[in-house]
Amino acid sequence: MSIRDWEGIALVIGIGGIGTMIADHLSKNAPKLDVYVCGRNITNQKGIFLDLEDDNSFVSFENQISLFDQPIRLVINTSGFLHSDTIKPEKRLSHINRSNIIKNFSVNSIAPILIAKSIEKFIRPELPFSYASLSARVGSIGDNRLGGWYSYRASKAAQNQFLKTLSLEWKRKFPNSIVSLLHPGTCDTQLSKPFQSAVPKDKLFTPKQSAEYLISIISSQRPSDSGKFIAWDSSVIPW
Ligand SMILES: NC(=O)c1ccc[n+]([C@@H]2O[C@H](COP(=O)([O-])OP(=O)(O)OC[C@H]3O[C@@H](n4cnc5c(N)ncnc54)[C@H](OP(=O)(O)O)[C@@H]3O)[C@@H](O)[C@H]2O)c1
């Protein structure tokens, strides 16, 4: 059954470049889904406050989603961290420091598995359910040919292991569930802005393009696809 026919609640977590476009695309193209965005900068009524680095915020998030009278059918985690004013991706070993590593792991690895823990009690085993979380090709250990970006790479690799493990547990508990790790391609957002100069124009997607690719993948998946690491063009990425 296509996502167009899914009925219930969709949660888009992370309200950045790609997350906003995914929520927009779902609202326009999945008429039976009630779409909520979840993050720190809520600007409309269909929003739930969630700071992914704050355990109390997870508690209030769970309280809010427990009030839905429809089942949760789709959760897409689009949050992520690569750089801030004070933290930059490491070019070499000498740039490594504890706070950079912790920040990357906090958002990119720990948050995605805590999201799964929060939503698990609301999954209805008899219904198809999908949890997709955005990873990054640079998180692939097998595909790491350039080095650098230690913390971001390692945090995405850790996310991949968390969610692969989750997919195996949920396969037993929720046979209709699909857990997937998706690489959106290089996309023109605040996250990639400082690193776009080496990217050919035709390889830099708009957030709308990435959102469409990712939803097309999610809507074509079956439970037998659970636990895969997949790129925007549907190709499987090595772990
Ligand atoms: N853009 C690319 O080229 C690219 C390539 C590969 C993978 N990805 C992955 O794709 C995903 C989406 O990235 P994007 O390009 O859309 O980046 P983005 O525009 O920077 O969006 C990231 C979002 O994560 C949210 N976030 C970070 N920490 C949070 C926290 N503690 N609590 C709640 N929300 C938090 C940010 O919210 P705030 O505004 O509140 O900080 C922001 O809305 C990320 O996982 C990224 O790693 C992106």
The ligand as an SDF file (V2000), in Angstrom:
LIG
                    3D

 48 52  0  0  0  0  0  0  0  0999 V2000
   22.2710   18.6930    3.7450 N   0  0  0  0  0  0  0  0  0  0  0  0
   23.0570   17.7360    3.3350 C   0  0  0  0  0  0  0  0  0  0  0  0
   23.8150   17.8740    2.3490 O   0  0  0  0  0  0  0  0  0  0  0  0
   23.0600   16.4050    4.0520 C   0  0  0  0  0  0  0  0  0  0  0  0
   23.8800   15.3750    3.5260 C   0  0  0  0  0  0  0  0  0  0  0  0
   23.8850   14.1480    4.1730 C   0  0  0  0  0  0  0  0  0  0  0  0
   23.0930   13.9610    5.2930 C   0  0  0  0  0  0  0  0  0  0  0  0
   22.3240   14.9770    5.7760 N   0  0  0  0  0  0  0  0  0  0  0  0
   21.5270   14.7260    6.9740 C   0  0  0  0  0  0  0  0  0  0  0  0
   20.1870   15.0890    6.7160 O   0  0  0  0  0  0  0  0  0  0  0  0
   19.5630   15.5250    7.9380 C   0  0  0  0  0  0  0  0  0  0  0  0
   18.8510   16.8580    7.7020 C   0  0  0  0  0  0  0  0  0  0  0  0
   19.8250   17.8290    7.4550 O   0  0  0  0  0  0  0  0  0  0  0  0
   19.5060   19.2670    6.8360 P   0  0  0  0  0  0  0  0  0  0  0  0
   20.4160   19.4030    5.7000 O   0  0  0  0  0  0  0  0  0  0  0  0
   18.0420   19.4660    6.6630 O   0  0  0  0  0  0  0  0  0  0  0  0
   20.0740   20.1750    8.0160 O   0  0  0  0  0  0  0  0  0  0  0  0
   19.4700   21.4130    8.8020 P   0  0  0  0  0  0  0  0  0  0  0  0
   18.7280   22.2990    7.9030 O   0  0  0  0  0  0  0  0  0  0  0  0
   20.6070   21.9710    9.5840 O   0  0  0  0  0  0  0  0  0  0  0  0
   18.4370   20.6850    9.7850 O   0  0  0  0  0  0  0  0  0  0  0  0
   18.8520   19.9840   10.9110 C   0  0  0  0  0  0  0  0  0  0  0  0
   17.7840   20.1300   11.9600 C   0  0  0  0  0  0  0  0  0  0  0  0
   18.1750   19.3830   13.1250 O   0  0  0  0  0  0  0  0  0  0  0  0
   17.6620   20.0920   14.2190 C   0  0  0  0  0  0  0  0  0  0  0  0
   18.2900   19.8130   15.5050 N   0  0  0  0  0  0  0  0  0  0  0  0
   19.6070   19.7980   15.8030 C   0  0  0  0  0  0  0  0  0  0  0  0
   19.7590   19.6040   17.1290 N   0  0  0  0  0  0  0  0  0  0  0  0
   18.5040   19.4890   17.6490 C   0  0  0  0  0  0  0  0  0  0  0  0
   18.0040   19.2870   18.9510 C   0  0  0  0  0  0  0  0  0  0  0  0
   18.8020   19.1690   20.0140 N   0  0  0  0  0  0  0  0  0  0  0  0
   16.6630   19.2030   19.1240 N   0  0  0  0  0  0  0  0  0  0  0  0
   15.8220   19.3360   18.0890 C   0  0  0  0  0  0  0  0  0  0  0  0
   16.2360   19.5420   16.8250 N   0  0  0  0  0  0  0  0  0  0  0  0
   17.5610   19.6150   16.6170 C   0  0  0  0  0  0  0  0  0  0  0  0
   17.9300   21.5610   13.8860 C   0  0  0  0  0  0  0  0  0  0  0  0
   17.0910   22.3310   14.6860 O   0  0  0  0  0  0  0  0  0  0  0  0
   17.5180   23.7650   15.2620 P   0  0  0  0  0  0  0  0  0  0  0  0
   17.1800   24.6990   14.1450 O   0  0  0  0  0  0  0  0  0  0  0  0
   16.6510   23.9190   16.4700 O   0  0  0  0  0  0  0  0  0  0  0  0
   18.9880   23.6930   15.5800 O   0  0  0  0  0  0  0  0  0  0  0  0
   17.5780   21.5900   12.4120 C   0  0  0  0  0  0  0  0  0  0  0  0
   16.2280   21.9220   12.2420 O   0  0  0  0  0  0  0  0  0  0  0  0
   20.6680   15.5320    9.0010 C   0  0  0  0  0  0  0  0  0  0  0  0
   20.6300   14.3390    9.7310 O   0  0  0  0  0  0  0  0  0  0  0  0
   21.9370   15.5690    8.1640 C   0  0  0  0  0  0  0  0  0  0  0  0
   23.0370   14.9950    8.8700 O   0  0  0  0  0  0  0  0  0  0  0  0
   22.2960   16.1910    5.1780 C   0  0  0  0  0  0  0  0  0  0  0  0
  1  2  1  0
  2  3  2  0
  2  4  1  0
  4  5  1  0
  4 48  2  0
  5  6  2  0
  6  7  1  0
  7  8  2  0
  8  9  1  0
  8 48  1  0
  9 10  1  0
  9 46  1  0
 10 11  1  0
 11 12  1  0
 11 44  1  0
 12 13  1  0
 13 14  1  0
 14 15  2  0
 14 16  1  0
 14 17  1  0
 17 18  1  0
 18 19  2  0
 18 20  1  0
 18 21  1  0
 21 22  1  0
 22 23  1  0
 23 24  1  0
 23 42  1  0
 24 25  1  0
 25 26  1  0
 25 36  1  0
 26 27  1  0
 26 35  1  0
 27 28  2  0
 28 29  1  0
 29 30  1  0
 29 35  2  0
 30 31  1  0
 30 32  2  0
 32 33  1  0
 33 34  2  0
 34 35  1  0
 36 37  1  0
 36 42  1  0
 37 38  1  0
 38 39  2  0
 38 40  1  0
 38 41  1  0
 42 43  1  0
 44 45  1  0
 44 46  1  0
 46 47  1  0
M  CHG  2   8   1  16  -1
M  END
$$$$
